[in-house]
Amino acid sequence: MIELRPFATLGHADHGWLRARHHFSFAGYRDAARMGWGRLRVWNDDEIAPGTGFDPHGHRDMEIVTFVRAGAITHRDNLGNKGRTEAGDVQIMSAGTGIVHAEYNLEPVETRIFQIWILPDRPGGAPRWGSRRFPRDRHAAGFEILASGRAADSGSFALPIDADAAILAATLAPGQTLRHALPAGRIAYLVPASGSVRVNGVVAATRDGLAIRDETQLEIVAQDAAELVMVEAAA
């Protein structure tokens, strides 16, 4: 089963400095049919104006992954972490028992991010933050694992999260086909950050969402040059 969620149907908010689209219920957007997908709870598509951002605020018991599509985001938190994550790269934050952080666009251009929240396997973990460079040409041959809590990925280059899930990215040339196995009991949620793709016959355009369940094999065909981000997780 593959459900297309067109970009135009997503929840949305416009705060002036922040334009946001919500794939799942978030803040003032509520849809009982879109409360999450497996362990995936939030997928926000945010556009942040230059010189603005999110002032200090707290989180707990959530794995938060930020994929930067354009520009850069600067993070600081009450644990003493500070870092700048730029386009194509990823930051993770395991909120655990609690963390207070701020995120700002200190660039002269708009920053665009996907922010993804995943429920942890167990509450009460130690909070932490991390960031890593993932040059786009590294995932031109297929999906690269950006962040993972799957046992099979332990010790890999992926950033660690405390959930049985993985965030993957791929960059496809026009006409390129990518095949990806989805084990039994796993779900996926795929969004083209750019371009369009056909997944098992279902076409998704830029920033559309595809909610995937009970598919053992994904055949992904690029309609044009495309960059994909996908979460694979326990159902």
Sequence and secondary structure as in RCSB ss.txt:
>XXXX:A:sequence
MIELRPFATLGHADHGWLRARHHFSFAGYRDAARMGWGRLRVWNDDEIAPGTGFDPHGHRDMEIVTFVRAGAITH
RDNLGNKGRTEAGDVQIMSAGTGIVHAEYNLEPVETRIFQIWILPDRPGGAPRWGSRRFPRDRHAAGFEILASGR
AADSGSFALPIDADAAILAATLAPGQTLRHALPAGRIAYLVPASGSVRVNGVVAATRDGLAIRDETQLEIVAQDA
AELVMVEAAA
>XXXX:A:secstr
 EEEE GGGSEEEE SSEEEEESS BTTB  TT S BTTEEEEEEEEE TTEEEEEEEE S EEEEEEEESEEEE
EETTS EEEEETT EEEEE TT EEEEEEE SSS EEEEEEEE  SSSS   EEEEE   GGGGSSS EEEEE  
GGGTTSSSEE SSSEEEEEEEE TT EEEEE  TTEEEEEEEEES EEETTEEE TT EEEEES SEEEEEESSS
EEEEEEEEE 
